[in-house]
Amino acid sequence: MQSHLSKKATINLGSFYTPKFIVEIAYKMLEKHTNLGEFLLFDNACGCGDFFIKNIRYC
């Protein structure tokens, strides 16, 4: 959960942010099967951008 929202606000707003360790696991799993530098990331919900930022680091 992002620090700018309280737990109550997160629940009330229906906000969900993928924990950074989950983003890391997802990229490690993808890395085993693909060349991530060859793909374009589209995250239409983007949230706080953790998947987007991680993707930039792979390029």
N, C-alpha and C positions, 0 to 999 in steps of 0.2 A: 504494500500500500504506500502511496506517495505521502510524503510528510506534510504537504500543504492541505490535506484533508484529514479531519478527525475520523475515527472509526464510524461514528454515528452518521456523519455527513456522507461517507462512502456508501454506507448501507442505504441511506435515504435517496441518494442520487443514482444508485445502481452502478456506481463506478467500480471498475475492476482493473487493476494494473498487474501485469504479469511480473512476478518476482524475477529479479535479475538472474538468479541461479537457474531458473527455468529457461530463460532466454539462452543462457550459456549451454545448457544441456541440449536444447533444440538445435543450436548451431553445431555443436560437436557431433550430433547424430547426422545432420545433413552433410557435414563435411566428409564423413566416411563414404558417402554415396554419390556426391556431386562435386563439381568444381564451382564453388559459390561465386567466384569472380565472373562467371559466365552468365549469371542470372540477374534480372532486374527485380528488386523487391517492391511489392505494392502492398502496403498496409493501410487500407482505407480508414481504419479506426485509429490508427497511430498511437493514441493514448499519450503517454509521456515520451514516446519515441525510442524505447529501449531496443526493440527489434531493428528499427531503422539505424540507430547509432551503431549497433553491433554489425550490421551489414556494411556500413561504411568502413569499418575497421578491417573487414575481409577483402575489400577492393583495393 
